[in-house]
Amino acid sequence: MKRKVLIIGGGAREYALGRKLKEDPRVSELFFCPGNGGTQSIGENVLLQDFAQIAAFAQEKMINLIVVGPEEPLVGGLVDVLQKAGVAVFGPSQKASVLEGSKSFTKALATAHKIPTAPYFIATHCKEALARAKILGFPVVLKADGLAQGKGVIVAQSEEEAQIALENLFKAHSKVVLEKFLEGLELSVLAFVSGQDFLLLPACHDYKKLHPNGPNTGGMGAFAPSHLCDDTLKEKIVARIFKPTLKAMQENNTPFVGVLYAGLMLVEENGQLEPYLLEFNVRFGDPECSVLLPLLKTPLLDLIEATMQGNLDQIPLELHPQHALGVVLACKDYPRQISHGQSIYIDPIDEKNACLDLGKIAQENGVFLVAGGRVCVCVGWGKSLTEAKSHAYHLVKKVQFEGMQFREDIGVL
């Protein structure tokens, strides 16, 4: 059966999902809401104002599948609205999305079910938070409890830094999570999840800072698979992180269905790498999505439908034996402020081992313009990480716009 697919979102992640689904001959029509200046070239962009309009559009156009990209509509309950309207949708329910929507919920769940995580406190005002920070010691990790578009985490090196950061966090959030700082290497592990069944995707390394000593961003690059994630470490991640979390969600009558993303810190203890849970996201990461999809040999559509139908145990996860690396190109002054309107010049792209996932881009009269923070992801793949990196950075040279920022060290740990 041919499928009409609607993808919710307008970043490089949604472009990557659309590009991958468009390769599938079973996908006859592709829509994006709201999409961006790039997605309009691979599908049709539609502007729908609220969840009710999305449901009505899906019914009118007889959409067979909706894929929700960003966290905001998931935490806001879009999946529940669509399911109630009889529309097939890929993503977790509002109650299951609390794993990302509330960091304090996730910390409490981890503590209750003995999932390894950093010691923490929860504070509701600045004076209390500062006192808790002193107990944990510096550096200390400060996190907005709710959604913060990947930029709600601050590592304060001193009491003075903590006070300034906390004052800013409490301007926008009623609750802050304070964590003991863990020294180690970060790892991102994503899985297709249906209740307590799941298929792990190759582990990724992502780069959250604008530059090695810069501010946090939504993500400046990633690569997969990780050479650190051997079978021993993978077994620890499955047994200590995924299985107890999914069991707990099932027992709470909030089973998880969709993509679950575990942000982990690998801490060396007695010569072994031990995984600690930093956070959960309830969707594909951006830019992780751009480097994971090129590795999939099993069709993405099959994985999505098996997840929704509860048939993950009947589908093999086949992967291409290759590496993928993505470099994010960000606008001038990102993440401090967002610039708009600069013309983007892209040289002809004919690479067989690279692609450009377009993000915060507008298109006017055939010209691409900067329309937000993270403009695009230059993705390369190859038989080795070195080869993938070479292809990705070769593509970086083909894109130009005023104030373009990118990291030159993606692929280096």
Buried (B, 14 or more C-beta within 10 A) or exposed (E): EEBBBBBBBBBBBBBBBBBBBEEBEBBEBBBBBEBBBBBBEBBBBBEBEEBEEBBBBBEEBEBBBBBBBBBBBBBBBBBBBBBEBEBBBBBBBBBBBBBBBBBBBBBEBBEEBEBBBBEBBBBEEBEBBBEBBEEBEBBBBBBBBBBBEBBBBBBBEEEEBBBEBBEBBBEEBEBBBBBBBBEBBBBBBBBBBBBBBBBBBBBBBBBBBBBEEEEBBBBBBBBBBBEEBEEEBBEBBBEBBBBBBBEBBEEEEBBBBBBBBBBBBBBEEEEEBBBBBBBBBBBBBBBBBBBBBBBBEBBBBBBBBBBBEEEBEEBEBEBEEBBBBBBBBBBBEBBEEBBEEBEBEBEEEEBEBBBBBBBBBBBEEEEBBBBBBBBBBBBBBBEEBEBBBBBBBBBBEBBBBEEBBBBEEBBEE
